[in-house]
């Protein structure tokens, strides 16, 4: 007897739950309320609007993980050539190397750089033979090609050699 009464109580509960769910769904489908109307949002006051500053970061420094030291001294120590010379070894004398003469580049003056962060273009303000020009990287003017632009210097190609010209103060 207990099992039958429990079964009828549970069946009544299930019927009641499904009845409530069905009633809610039918009531929502037959709803004739007016549509929701969007209202315009008021703009924020001028004193709450923040202006963002734009910055550009230049990383014009050498790679710290590539050593620029001379490895020939390390190779000499590893090969054992630091040991005393024997009588059979001959010592070779190389001729002295003449230092290269740097041409006079005083006719080129670097005044500064213009950078457009949106298009990512650099242009240098340069005077060549007292004639001021604006030149971009990899452009040529008066037999001089601008290779690279930095904040404080430029690298130019002149007579098939690359030279560094520092910015005037």
MOVENVEN-V904866 format. One record per helix or strand. SS is the DSSP state (A for helix, B for strand). FROM is the first residue (numbers start at 1). TO is the last residue. If there is no record, write none. Layout:
# MOVENVEN-V904866
ss={SS/SS}
from={FROM/FROM}
to={TO/TO}
This chain:
# MOVENVEN-V904866
ss={A/A/A/B/B/B/B/B/B/B}
from={2/46/72/108/121/131/140/144/153/161}
to={29/48/79/116/128/136/141/149/158/167}
